[in-house]
């Protein structure tokens, strides 16, 4: 199998940008958001799932245009490495037709990551005598677009049902189990004409309204 270089493919696929050197490693990360809700009468807050975050890809790319002195030339030389790095930096520029930066797909071996470049740090590490940079390191962060503007609602009962209170249960605990939100205890209390949520009894049967 021949040596294959990683490539960046801008939206539309008209122009591929091949990296000069494949990254030595890459980092994929994913996270989710949670929120803590403090409930009156409880020692510990409820931890409630809010939403998933977009996956991110971080890579470091090296560029080198330096040519050392040799038999054919007495002095070191090279081309401006910014000519190479600017091709990637331009992927963060706004497309005047779409009014946003282009989507970019990074391909390296079995990895195919589609998203947008959200951060790019350029570090120039070598210069010729005239100050022209000939070696650079690019730290690039991509963020997956995923399913844009998609909201997946939490499940909730679609019809009224009944539950029997057990030892140690509370209205807000029951609301969290059924609706995913402890604040919905008020709906249960209203349905069952409960004025004091701390005075429910073990064995008491409560109606859970459809929300």
C-alpha positions as CSV (number, residue, x, y, z in Angstrom):
1,X,0.0,0.0,0.0
2,X,1.4,3.4,-0.9
3,X,1.9,6.3,1.4
4,X,-1.3,8.3,1.7
5,X,-1.4,11.8,3.1
6,X,-4.3,13.2,5.1
7,X,-6.5,15.7,3.2
8,X,-8.9,18.4,4.0
9,X,-11.9,18.7,1.7
10,X,-13.8,22.0,1.7
11,X,-17.6,22.0,1.2
12,X,-18.3,21.3,-2.5
13,X,-15.3,19.1,-2.9
14,X,-13.8,21.2,-5.7
15,X,-10.4,21.6,-4.0
16,X,-8.5,19.1,-1.8
17,X,-5.8,20.3,0.5
18,X,-3.1,17.7,1.2
19,X,-1.1,18.1,4.4
20,X,2.6,18.1,4.1
21,X,3.2,15.6,6.9
22,X,0.5,13.3,8.4
23,X,-0.3,14.1,12.1
24,X,1.5,11.9,14.6
25,X,-1.7,11.7,16.6
26,X,-5.2,13.1,16.8
27,X,-7.7,13.7,19.6
28,X,-11.4,13.0,19.5
29,X,-13.6,14.2,22.3
30,X,-17.3,14.3,23.2
31,X,-19.1,15.6,26.2
32,X,-22.6,16.1,27.6
33,X,-24.1,18.8,29.7
34,X,-25.8,18.2,33.1
35,X,-27.4,20.6,35.5
36,X,-27.9,20.3,39.3
37,X,-31.3,21.2,40.6
38,X,-31.7,21.9,44.3
39,X,-35.1,20.8,45.7
40,X,-36.6,22.0,48.9
41,X,-36.4,19.3,51.6
42,X,-33.6,17.3,49.9
43,X,-30.0,17.1,51.1
44,X,-28.5,16.4,47.7
45,X,-29.5,18.1,44.4
46,X,-30.8,16.2,41.4
47,X,-28.4,15.9,38.5
48,X,-30.4,16.3,35.3
49,X,-29.2,15.6,31.8
50,X,-29.5,18.7,29.5
51,X,-28.1,17.9,26.1
52,X,-25.2,16.3,24.2
53,X,-22.4,18.4,22.9
54,X,-20.8,18.3,19.5
55,X,-17.8,16.0,19.0
56,X,-14.5,17.8,18.5
57,X,-11.3,16.7,16.6
58,X,-7.9,18.2,17.4
59,X,-4.9,17.7,15.2
60,X,-1.4,19.2,14.9
61,X,0.0,19.7,11.4
62,X,3.6,20.4,10.6
63,X,4.8,22.4,7.5
64,X,8.5,22.8,6.4
65,X,9.8,24.5,3.3
66,X,13.4,24.9,4.5
67,X,16.2,23.9,2.1
68,X,19.6,23.5,3.8
69,X,22.9,24.6,2.1
70,X,24.3,21.9,-0.2
71,X,26.5,21.3,-3.2
72,X,24.2,23.2,-5.6
73,X,23.7,26.2,-3.3
74,X,25.9,27.7,-0.7
75,X,23.2,29.3,1.4
76,X,20.1,28.1,3.0
77,X,16.8,28.8,1.3
78,X,13.2,28.0,1.2
79,X,9.8,29.4,0.3
80,X,7.5,31.3,2.7
81,X,5.7,28.6,4.7
82,X,2.7,30.9,5.2
83,X,1.7,30.1,1.6
84,X,1.0,26.6,2.8
85,X,-0.6,27.4,6.1
86,X,-2.8,30.1,4.7
87,X,-4.7,27.5,2.6
88,X,-6.0,26.0,5.8
89,X,-6.5,29.3,7.6
90,X,-8.7,30.4,4.7
91,X,-11.1,27.6,5.6
92,X,-12.2,29.8,8.5
93,X,-13.1,32.7,6.2
94,X,-16.7,33.5,5.5
95,X,-18.0,32.3,2.2
96,X,-19.8,35.4,0.7
97,X,-22.4,33.3,-1.0
98,X,-23.3,31.3,2.1
99,X,-22.5,34.0,4.6
100,X,-20.6,31.5,6.8
101,X,-17.3,29.6,6.8
102,X,-17.4,26.4,4.7
103,X,-17.9,23.0,6.1
104,X,-14.7,20.9,6.0
105,X,-14.1,17.1,5.9
106,X,-10.8,15.8,7.3
107,X,-9.8,12.4,6.0
108,X,-6.9,10.4,7.3
109,X,-6.9,6.6,6.9
110,X,-10.2,5.3,8.3
111,X,-11.0,8.6,10.0
112,X,-13.6,10.8,8.2
113,X,-14.6,13.8,10.3
114,X,-17.0,16.4,8.9
115,X,-17.5,19.8,10.6
116,X,-16.2,23.3,10.8
117,X,-12.8,24.7,11.9
118,X,-13.5,26.6,15.2
119,X,-9.9,27.3,16.2
120,X,-6.5,27.5,14.5
121,X,-3.2,28.4,16.2
122,X,-0.1,29.0,14.0
123,X,3.3,28.8,15.5
124,X,6.3,29.6,13.3
125,X,9.4,27.9,14.5
126,X,12.2,28.5,11.9
127,X,13.2,31.6,9.9
128,X,15.7,32.5,7.2
129,X,18.2,35.3,7.8
130,X,15.8,37.8,6.2
131,X,13.0,36.8,8.7
132,X,10.9,34.7,6.3
133,X,9.2,31.8,8.1
134,X,10.1,28.4,6.7
135,X,8.7,26.0,9.3
136,X,5.4,26.1,11.1
137,X,3.1,24.1,13.4
138,X,-0.7,24.4,13.1
139,X,-3.0,23.3,15.9
140,X,-6.4,22.9,14.4
141,X,-9.8,22.2,16.2
142,X,-12.8,20.9,14.3
143,X,-16.3,20.8,15.6
144,X,-18.8,18.3,14.2
145,X,-22.1,19.9,13.1
146,X,-24.1,16.8,13.9
147,X,-27.8,17.1,13.3
148,X,-28.4,20.9,13.3
149,X,-31.3,22.3,15.2
150,X,-32.6,18.9,16.3
151,X,-34.3,18.6,19.6
152,X,-35.1,15.2,21.1
153,X,-37.7,15.6,23.8
154,X,-37.5,13.6,27.0
155,X,-40.1,10.9,27.3
156,X,-43.1,11.5,29.5
157,X,-46.3,9.6,30.3
158,X,-48.9,10.0,27.5
159,X,-51.8,9.2,29.7
160,X,-52.7,9.5,33.4
161,X,-51.6,6.5,35.5
162,X,-51.2,5.7,39.2
163,X,-48.3,5.0,41.4
164,X,-48.1,3.8,45.1
165,X,-45.8,5.7,47.4
166,X,-43.0,3.6,49.0
167,X,-40.8,4.2,51.9
168,X,-38.4,7.1,51.3
169,X,-40.1,8.4,48.2
170,X,-40.9,12.0,47.6
171,X,-43.0,14.0,45.2
172,X,-40.0,15.5,43.5
173,X,-38.3,12.1,43.3
174,X,-41.4,10.6,41.7
175,X,-41.5,13.6,39.3
176,X,-37.9,13.0,38.3
177,X,-38.5,9.3,37.7
178,X,-41.6,9.9,35.6
179,X,-40.9,13.1,33.8
180,X,-37.1,13.6,34.1
181,X,-37.7,16.9,35.9
182,X,-38.1,17.1,39.7
183,X,-39.8,20.5,39.3
184,X,-42.9,18.6,37.9
185,X,-43.8,17.6,41.5
186,X,-46.2,20.6,41.4
187,X,-48.2,19.0,38.6
188,X,-48.5,15.8,40.6
189,X,-49.5,17.7,43.7
190,X,-52.1,19.7,41.8
191,X,-53.6,16.5,40.3
192,X,-53.9,14.9,43.7
193,X,-55.0,18.1,45.7
194,X,-51.9,17.9,47.8
195,X,-51.1,21.2,49.7
196,X,-48.0,20.0,51.7
197,X,-45.6,17.8,49.6
198,X,-43.8,16.7,52.8
199,X,-46.8,15.0,54.2
200,X,-47.5,12.2,51.7
201,X,-47.8,8.8,53.2
202,X,-46.4,5.3,52.4
203,X,-49.0,3.3,50.6
204,X,-50.8,6.4,49.3
205,X,-51.9,6.1,45.6
206,X,-51.2,9.1,43.5
207,X,-52.3,9.9,40.0
208,X,-49.6,11.0,37.5
209,X,-51.1,13.3,34.9
210,X,-50.1,13.2,31.2
211,X,-47.9,16.1,30.4
